[in-house]
Amino acid sequence: MTEEEKKTEKKPAEKAVKEEKTTKTPRTRRFSENTVFVGGKPVMNYVMACLTLFNSGGKKVVLKARGRAISRAVDSVELLRRVFLKDQTRMMRLKLSDMSC
């Protein structure tokens, strides 16, 4: 075969392979709408988030924190109980756990 014949020769049609992106579905976590995650922001931010949830009709608010933020979560709950909601609230349960590796 000459060079020209090689160029003009038609190659068999290759099947087009569809590349399907395999998207992993994120794990569904059991967090409800009444959960406030406490991190590095000031305490009043979390207090206001809890007040917003209570004012929007929520009967129960859950604060979740890890590590050094646990003290900030406790401070937020104490501010809510003693200053903002006084006689209107009842603390259901306080659960502290350490999940260190």
HELIX and SHEET records of a PDB file:
HELIX    1   1 GLU A    3  THR A    8  1                                   6    
HELIX    2   2 VAL A   43  ASN A   55  1                                  13    
HELIX    3   3 ALA A   69  LEU A   79  1                                  11    
HELIX    4   4 LEU A   80  PHE A   84  3                                   5    
HELIX    5   5 LYS A   86  GLN A   88  5                                   3    
SHEET    1   A 2 THR A  35  PHE A  37  0                                        
SHEET    2   A 2 VAL A  62  LYS A  64  1                                        
END                                                                             
